[in-house]
Amino acid sequence: MFVIFAVTGQYMRADFPDKEAIPQDFRLLMRSRHIYILFSALIHLTLAAYLRFGPVKPAKIMQLAGSGFLLIASVYLVRAFIVETYSTHQFTDLSRSGIYASLAGVALHLIGGLAQKRA
């Protein structure tokens, strides 16, 4: 995801070199969708540094489900960048769905991780 964040940044720079010519509301939409990709990348990097699966099966299942939600969230957020920036030029439910899926994924990881520590 961090590579996708860097690539989308370069793409925006190449595609919209004259930032002053872009309406400010559209520029804000575009940049926020770009930052959502960074948000997703940082969640993945943080989990990569700390995630340890333990022997408690229900907790492990919660963590795996959390990872699934985070993967889905990443797809939604990248898709939102493409659709909202280049197709519709407005907010869609893709961004909202990606953020909610991120919340669910982080919550499941938190619950699963706390359950592992208790055991």
C-alpha positions in Angstrom: 0.0 0.0 0.0 2.9 2.4 0.7 4.1 1.8 -2.9 0.6 2.5 -4.2 0.6 5.7 -2.1 3.9 6.8 -3.7 2.7 5.9 -7.2 -0.6 7.8 -6.8 1.3 10.8 -5.6 3.5 10.8 -8.6 0.5 10.2 -10.9 -1.3 13.3 -9.4 1.9 15.4 -9.8 2.1 14.4 -13.5 -1.6 14.6 -14.2 -2.3 17.9 -12.4 1.0 19.9 -12.7 -0.8 23.3 -12.4 -2.4 23.0 -8.9 -3.7 26.5 -9.0 -5.9 25.8 -12.0 -7.8 23.0 -10.1 -10.9 24.0 -8.2 -10.1 23.9 -4.4 -12.9 21.6 -3.6 -11.7 19.0 -6.2 -8.1 19.4 -5.0 -9.2 18.7 -1.5 -11.2 15.6 -2.6 -8.2 14.3 -4.5 -5.7 14.9 -1.8 -7.9 13.4 0.9 -8.3 10.2 -1.1 -4.6 10.1 -1.5 -4.1 10.5 2.2 -6.6 7.6 2.9 -4.2 5.4 0.9 -1.4 6.5 3.2 -3.7 5.8 6.2 -4.3 2.2 5.0 -0.5 1.7 4.3 0.4 2.9 7.8 -2.1 0.5 9.4 -0.6 -2.4 7.4 3.0 -1.4 8.3 2.1 -1.1 12.0 0.5 -4.5 12.0 3.5 -6.0 10.2 5.7 -4.8 13.0 3.7 -6.1 15.9 1.3 -8.9 14.9 1.9 -12.2 16.5 -0.5 -15.0 16.2 -0.9 -17.0 19.4 -2.3 -20.4 20.2 -5.8 -19.2 21.1 -7.9 -20.3 18.1 -10.9 -17.8 18.5 -8.5 -14.9 18.9 -6.5 -16.0 15.9 -9.7 -16.2 13.8 -10.5 -12.7 14.9 -7.1 -11.4 13.9 -7.4 -13.2 10.5 -10.9 -11.7 10.0 -9.4 -8.3 10.9 -6.7 -8.7 8.3 -9.4 -9.6 5.8 -11.3 -6.4 6.6 -8.1 -4.4 6.2 -7.4 -5.9 2.9 -10.9 -5.1 1.7 -10.5 -1.6 3.1 -7.4 -1.1 1.0 -9.1 -2.1 -2.1 -12.0 0.2 -1.4 -9.7 3.2 -0.7 -7.6 2.7 -3.8 -10.8 2.3 -5.9 -12.2 5.4 -4.2 -9.1 7.4 -5.3 -9.6 6.3 -8.9 -13.4 6.7 -9.1 -13.8 9.8 -7.0 -10.8 11.6 -8.5 -11.0 10.7 -12.1 -14.6 9.5 -12.8 -17.2 11.2 -10.6 -15.2 14.1 -9.2 -17.3 13.8 -6.1 -17.6 11.8 -2.9 -19.0 8.3 -3.2 -19.7 5.6 -0.6 -16.4 3.9 -1.6 -14.4 6.1 0.8 -16.8 5.7 3.6 -16.9 1.9 3.1 -13.1 1.8 3.1 -12.8 3.8 6.4 -15.5 1.7 8.1 -13.8 -1.6 6.9 -10.5 -0.2 8.4 -12.3 0.5 11.7 -13.7 -3.0 11.7 -10.3 -4.6 10.9 -8.4 -2.6 13.6 -11.1 -3.4 16.1 -11.0 -7.2 15.4 -7.2 -7.1 15.6 -7.4 -5.3 18.9 -9.9 -7.7 20.4 -8.0 -10.7 19.1 -4.7 -9.4 20.3 -6.1 -8.7 23.8 -7.6 -12.2 23.9 -4.2 -13.7 23.0 -2.5 -11.7 25.9 -5.1 -12.9 28.4 -4.3 -16.5 27.5 
